[in-house]
Amino acid sequence: MTALDDELKKIELVIGKVLRIGVVTAAVIILLGLLLYLITGESGYAAGHYPVTFQTIFSGIFAGKAFAIIMLGLFVLILTPVLRVVVSIYSFYKEKDWLYVIITVIVLIILIISFFIGHH
C-alpha cells in the first residue's frame, strides 16, 4: 500500500465517522427538544409560528424553547451529508481525480443555492 492509499483509507474512515457522528448528534438534539416539549407541553412559540432563521433558532435555544432545539437537530441532520460532500471534494483532490472534484464542487454549489432558495 502506498502513502496515498493509506490517506484515502483514512479519508473514507473520516467520512464514515462524520456521517455517524452527525446522525447521532442530530438524533440526540431532536430527542432533547422532544423531551422538553413533552415535559413542558409547550413549543415555546405561538400556534403556527416556528423558528426558521438562525437568529430565531439560536435565541430560542438560549430561551429553552423546545421547537428551536428540534430545529437545531434538523439543521445538524441536514448539514451531515453536506459535510460528507466537502470531505469527498478533499478526497477526490488527493486522488487527483479532477473530474470528480469539479462534479462534487458543482453538487456543493447546488446544495448551497438550494438552502438559500428554500429559505424564501
N, C-alpha and C positions, 0 to 999 in steps of 0.2 A: 504494500500500500504506500502510495506517495503522500507527501505532506498535504497536497491539495485534497486527496481522497479523505484524509483524516479530518481536515477542516470542513469538508462538505458533510461528512457524517455528523460532526458536532453541530453544524447548522441545522441539519434535519432534526437532531435531538432538541435543539432550541425551539424550532418551530412546533414540535410536539408539546414541549413544556409550555410555550406561550398559549397554545390552544387549551390545554388542560387547566392551567392556572387561570386563564381568562374566564372560562366557563364556570369553574368552581367559585371564583371570586364573585362573578355576576350572580350565581345562584344564592350564595350566602347573603349578599346585599339585598337581593329581592326578598329572600325569606325574612330577613330582619325587618324590612319595610312591611311585609305582610303580617308578621307577628305584631308589630306596633299597631297596625290597622286593626287587627283582631282584638288586641288588648284595649285600645282606646275607643274603638268603634267610630273613629273619625279619620277622614283622609287628610284633614288639615286645610282643606280648600272648600269653597262654596260649591254647591252642586253644578256640575257641568264645567268647572274650571280645573285645569290641570297645569302643572309646571311644564313648560315646553322650551324654555330658553335656559342656557347655562346659568344665568343670573338667578332666575326663579328656582331652578333646581337646587343650586348651592345655598341660596338663602333659606329655602325650605328645609334643607338638610340640617342647617345650623339651628333652625327653629324646631326641629324634631317632627316634621310633617311626614307622615307615612308615605303618601304618594310621591313625594320628592325623593325619598330613599329608594322606592321601587323604580322610579325613572332613572336614577343613577345606575342601578343594577342593569336596567335595559340598555343604557348607554355603554356600559362596560361590555355587555354581551355583543352589541353591535361593533364595538371597537376591536374585539378579539380577532375576527377574520381580517380586518384592515391591517392590524399588526402583522398578521401572517403574510399578507401581500408585501408589506415593507421588508420583512425578513427574506422573502422569496426574491425580491429585487437584489438584495445583497448577495444571496446565494448564486443567482444567475450571473451577477457581476464577477464573483470569484471564479466561476466556471468559464468566464469569458464567452458566455452564450448571449451575444448581443441582441439577437432576435427576441429572445425571451425577456431580456432586460427591457427592451422597448415595449413589448406586449404588456408586461406586468406594470410598467410605468403608466401606460395608457389605461389599464384597469384601475390603478390607483387614482388617476385623474378623474375617471368616470365616477368612482365611488365618492370622491370629494365633491364633485359637482352635484351628484345626486343628493348629498346631505344638504347642500345649500338650496337646491330646488325643492326638496321635500320639506324644508323648513317653512317655505312660503305658502 
